[in-house]
Amino acid sequence: MVTIEEAQRSILASISLLETERVSLFSGLNRVTTVDHIAPWDIPPADNSAMDGYAFLYDTMDGDRLRVTGFLPAGEYRSTPVAPGEAIKIMTGAPVPPGCDTVVPVEDVREDGDAIHVAASAKKGAHIRKRGEDITEGEKVIPAGSLIRPQEIGMLSAMGTSSLAVYRRARVAILSTGDELLEPGSTPLPGKIINSNSYSLGAQVLDAGGEPLMLGIAPDTLEGTIEKIKSGLNADMVVITGGVSVGDRDFVKLAIEKLGGKITFWKVNMKPGKPLAFAMLDGKPVFALPGNPVAAVVSFELFVRPSILKAMGHDRIFRPRIQAELLEATANKGKRPHLVRGIVSVEGNRYLVSTTGNQSSGRLSSLTQGNGLILLPPDASLSAGEKVDIMLLDRGFEMGKEASL
């Protein structure tokens, strides 16, 4: 039985980068770029006005008075210099014409016929955005390996980019096993349950940026399990839930071996999620996760999600970890590390956490009620107020319900 860390290292050593593809600008959002993006020109391309106002040469003012000799809106350019002692009305974003080194906002002038009087507070060189102030031609603006966020989309568009090369999305085949399973939309019958695992796992694949390929349900036969697994080998990874323990109808490990796969390990020293196997089959990673709903979700977070992210070029592949104060006494009386579902909140500069109650691995509500996993070491007995390590599943609790600065 391997540790969580040993399992993660073993799995990630088997994960290779996926191929690249060229996509439209919007389709690059939350993807990882494969090439350096170099600025083809200065941004801004010329000195321009940061305000609606008047442009002039500061040292040529006649006292506080300037004669206004023209108007320059954004989108137009003037090559004729503005004469000394004169000003031109200019709009925000318009290129500053030759002969000017200062812009005074409209609210800082007093109009006087065809002239203006400039407030004493005007400063030389004010309110001009300099050429190349943002980026300069030839500068490496977005390095290869960068995550493309909305701000990178904006910068790429400013650089004239309409498409970009990124690592493609991981296609992940999802398979549930068990004669007891029915698909959502069915009416539960005696002895039957609804297949929730495939949809939890498929949603986790989507959340990680991958593309789930839903294989449905494999029957509790060796032949049926083999056929279903084979049908998923056109994906980049295969995730199977159920059928991986030691029951009379647990055929997943045997099916993988019959197909020529090599099981790297089986069983991880953790709770929930002990009966977990990882294999390579036809060069594809295969994750055989437990069938209990919570165990499947938790196992995915620890092992599958980092693998998907690595394959798609991400260098930050693990959920964030924090320390939080327990709001209640909590114990782990077992010999395995226990990932307890918790409710994390923030109070001032402190993180607080309480459990979601009953920690049965079949109780999916223990996850829906929480937002993190409390990492309890074996034989731990902790009092309220003690600090524990938390793996955050989402950070929604840090978002405010009301606007604040």
Secondary structure, DSSP 8 states (H G I E B T S, - for coil): -B-HHHHHHHHHTT-----EEEEETGGGTT-BBSS-EE-SS-BSSS-EESSSEEEE-GGG-BTTEEEEEEEE-TT----S---TTEEEEE-TT-B--TT--EEEEGGGEEEETTEEEE-TT--TTTTEE-TTSSB-TT-EEE-TT-B--HHHHHHHHHTT-SEEEEE---EEEEEEE-TTEE-TTS---TT-EE--HHHHHHHHHHHTT-EEEEEEEE-SSHHHHHHHHHHTTTSSEEEEES--SSSTT--HHHHHHHTT-EEEEE-BS-BS--S-EEEEETTEEEEEE-SSHHHHHHHIIIIIHHHHHHHTT-S--S--EEEEEESS-EEE-SSS-EEEEEEEEEETTEEEEEE-S---TT-THHHHT-SEEEEE-TTEEE-TT-EEEEEES--GGGS-SS---
